């Protein structure tokens, strides 16, 4: 049984989503700190080039994107459920909206000049320049661009009013019922991001139902974690073997097949391709087999939705 290892950094909103999901599941995990900007040589030795944060490592299996990390944690511990029975579609769909539309609007609001001035007030000027260049590159090759600040300001009250309306129902304290789901954590990390500075925190705090709900979601905590060095994480991958592949019969709609050399990349942003042998293509998941001198053979897992495959 391999330990759960999260490669992350403290201020990453998607890492906060993963940490909250680990806390919700009351799981123990190891924490590997990674740089917030490229290069990330230890992380990309595991992923083959995928740079987005966070990444979950379980032995020699590497899980990219919180959408898939959530499903891996569900397999690790079925209850409490991130995808409640009978609400799987609603939970996954609301989570996807939050991780794309809501998040991109939150990014625009957080990165407005007044907010950035506060956020980086104590940070060396050289790092601020490096960070800005890195984030510009993050959006350079994908299908989306940053939401204009004026548009984000225009749309935000509507998004928050809809959340207020959803939370005013009598069916439960959370977005889909009496317990949190993947939908709650996906919305929460966007709002957590906004609350990082006094410039943007009123965009959350002036909505009482949303603010009270967010406190409950964040209250689940991060579970039990302990530090692990990147070197030890790489060694653990080197000493492990990838887990057995899922038992699922599925015909890829674009004709990709097991054993084919392919590249997989995110569609929206951070679209750095990872090359390897396609060893599994299922309804929810794509798995590449690749190797590195520092990790040995690893299986790198991606969600199907939001990623593209190209033949190599």
HUGI-V905740 format. One record per residue. RES is the residue in one letter. OMEGA is omega in radians with two decimals (none if undefined). Layout:
RES|OMEGA  RES|OMEGA
//
This chain:
X|-3.10  X|3.09  X|3.02  X|-3.10  X|3.13  X|3.06  X|-2.96  X|2.95  X|-2.90  X|-3.01  X|3.12  X|3.12  X|3.13  X|3.03  X|3.09  X|3.06  X|3.14  X|3.13  X|3.11  X|3.11  X|3.06  X|3.09  X|3.11  X|3.12  X|-3.11  X|-3.12  X|3.00  X|-3.07  X|3.11  X|-3.04  X|3.06  X|3.13  X|3.11  X|3.10  X|3.08  X|-3.13  X|3.06  X|0.06  X|3.11  X|-2.96  X|-3.13  X|3.12  X|-3.06  X|2.98  X|3.10  X|-2.98  X|-3.07  X|3.09  X|3.08  X|-2.98  X|-3.03  X|-3.09  X|0.03  X|3.00  X|3.10  X|3.09  X|3.01  X|-3.05  X|3.13  X|3.07  X|-3.01  X|-3.05  X|-3.12  X|3.07  X|-3.10  X|3.08  X|3.12  X|3.07  X|3.12  X|-3.14  X|3.08  X|3.09  X|3.07  X|3.09  X|3.13  X|-3.11  X|-2.97  X|-3.10  X|-0.05  X|-2.96  X|2.97  X|3.11  X|-3.03  X|-3.14  X|-3.13  X|-3.14  X|-3.08  X|-3.12  X|-3.12  X|-3.12  X|-3.11  X|-3.11  X|3.10  X|3.10  X|3.13  X|3.09  X|-3.12  X|-3.08  X|-3.14  X|-3.04  X|-3.08  X|-3.12  X|-3.11  X|3.04  X|3.10  X|3.11  X|3.14  X|-3.13  X|3.14  X|-3.05  X|3.03  X|-2.99  X|-3.10  X|3.13  X|-3.14  X|3.14  X|3.11  X|-3.06  X|-3.08  X|-3.08  X|-3.08  X|-3.08  X|3.10  X|-3.09  X|-3.12  X|3.13  X|3.13  X|3.11  X|3.11  X|-3.14  X|-3.12  X|3.10  X|-3.13  X|-3.12  X|3.04  X|3.11  X|3.14  X|-3.10  X|-2.98  X|-2.97  X|-3.09  X|-3.06  X|-3.11  X|3.02  X|-3.13  X|3.08  X|3.07  X|-3.08  X|-3.13  X|3.13  X|3.11  X|3.09  X|3.14  X|-3.01  X|-2.98  X|3.14  X|3.12  X|3.10  X|-3.09  X|3.09  X|3.10  X|3.07  X|3.08  X|-3.13  X|3.14  X|-3.09  X|3.13  X|3.13  X|3.14  X|-3.05  X|-3.14  X|-3.06  X|-3.04  X|-2.98  X|-3.09  X|3.12  X|-3.02  X|3.13  X|3.11  X|3.05  X|3.08  X|3.12  X|-3.13  X|-3.10  X|3.13  X|3.05  X|-3.02  X|-3.07  X|3.07  X|-3.12  X|3.03  X|3.11  X|-3.13  X|-3.09  X|-3.10  X|3.12  X|3.10  X|3.11  X|-3.06  X|-3.11  X|3.08  X|3.10  X|3.05  X|-2.95  X|3.13  X|3.10  X|-2.95  X|3.14  X|3.13  X|-3.13  X|3.12  X|3.10  X|-3.12  X|3.11  X|3.12  X|-3.13  X|3.13  X|-3.13  X|3.10  X|3.08  X|-3.03  X|-3.11  X|-3.10  X|-3.11  X|3.04  X|-3.05  X|3.08  X|3.11  X|3.08  X|3.13  X|3.13  X|3.11  X|3.10  X|3.11  X|3.14  X|3.06  X|-3.12  X|-3.09  X|-3.10  X|3.00  X|3.11  X|3.12  X|3.08  X|-3.13  X|3.11  X|3.10  X|-3.06  X|3.07  X|-3.08  X|3.10  X|-3.12  X|-3.06  X|3.11  X|3.02  X|3.09  X|-3.04  X|3.13  X|-3.13  X|-3.12  X|3.05  X|-3.05  X|2.95  X|3.11  X|-3.13  X|3.02  X|3.14  X|-2.93  X|3.14  X|-3.03  X|-2.96  X|3.10  X|-3.06  X|3.04  X|-3.09  X|3.10  X|3.11  X|3.09  X|-3.12  X|3.10  X|3.04  X|-3.10  X|-3.12  X|-3.07  X|-2.87  X|3.02  X|-3.11  X|3.06  X|2.97  X|3.12  X|-3.14  X|3.13  X|-3.13  X|-3.06  X|-3.05  X|-2.97  X|3.14  X|3.07  X|2.97  X|3.14  X|-3.01  X|3.09  X|2.95  X|3.08  X|-3.09  X|3.12  X|3.14  X|-3.13  X|3.09  X|3.04  X|3.10  X|3.09  X|none
//
